[in-house]
Amino acid sequence: MLTPVDGARSRAVNEELTLALTPADVARLGELARVRLTEEELVHLAPQLDVILASVARVTEVAGADVPPTSHALPLTNVFRDDVVTESLPAEAVLAGAPSVEDGRFRVPRILTEDA
């Protein structure tokens, strides 16, 4: 059963508790994800996220205590090889293929600000 989270309004529909996200709730989620959304996007995304939350709630109802949690429908087998320590490439050879080098290291563009 869903419970209201982060200020979302709950309402009873057909005797089920559903979560009705407001555009303000979606805006808060956008802030947490550091995604800027326009007012139109907030209004558009709120009902879509409601559908996703309702779907997750339905799965939660079906998955009872007797159903073990899984991440895949079929069992998976690890197909990775064992780690083997080998000689590394020399730094000069690796850096030779880099588009930009500074002080013996890869130079990449800054993507975060100091306050991030």
C-alpha positions, 0 to 999 in steps of 0.5 A, spaced: 500 500 500 502 506 498 503 512 503 504 519 501 511 521 501 514 528 500 507 532 501 504 528 496 496 528 496 493 521 497 486 520 496 481 513 496 479 511 489 475 504 489 477 503 496 484 503 494 489 508 496 493 512 491 498 517 490 496 523 486 503 527 485 502 535 484 506 539 479 509 542 486 511 534 488 514 533 481 518 540 481 521 537 488 523 531 484 526 535 479 530 539 484 533 533 487 535 530 480 538 537 478 533 537 472 530 544 470 523 543 468 518 548 465 511 549 468 508 545 462 513 539 463 511 539 471 503 539 469 505 534 463 509 529 468 505 529 474 500 524 471 505 520 468 509 519 474 502 517 478 501 511 473 508 509 474 507 509 482 500 506 481 504 500 477 509 499 482 504 499 487 500 493 483 507 489 483 508 490 490 501 487 492 503 481 488 509 480 491 507 477 497 512 474 503 512 467 499 515 471 493 523 472 493 525 478 491 529 478 484 532 482 479 531 478 473 526 473 471 531 468 469 537 466 473 544 469 471 550 466 471 557 470 471 561 469 465 566 474 467 573 471 467 578 471 473 582 477 474 589 476 472 594 481 474 598 483 468 603 489 466 600 496 465 601 500 458 606 505 459 603 512 461 606 515 455 603 510 450 596 511 453 597 519 454 599 519 446 592 517 444 589 523 448 586 529 445 589 533 451 594 532 456 596 536 462 602 535 467 602 527 465 594 526 466 588 526 461 585 533 461 578 534 461 573 539 461 570 542 467 563 539 468 562 541 476 562 548 479 565 549 486 559 549 489 556 542 486 
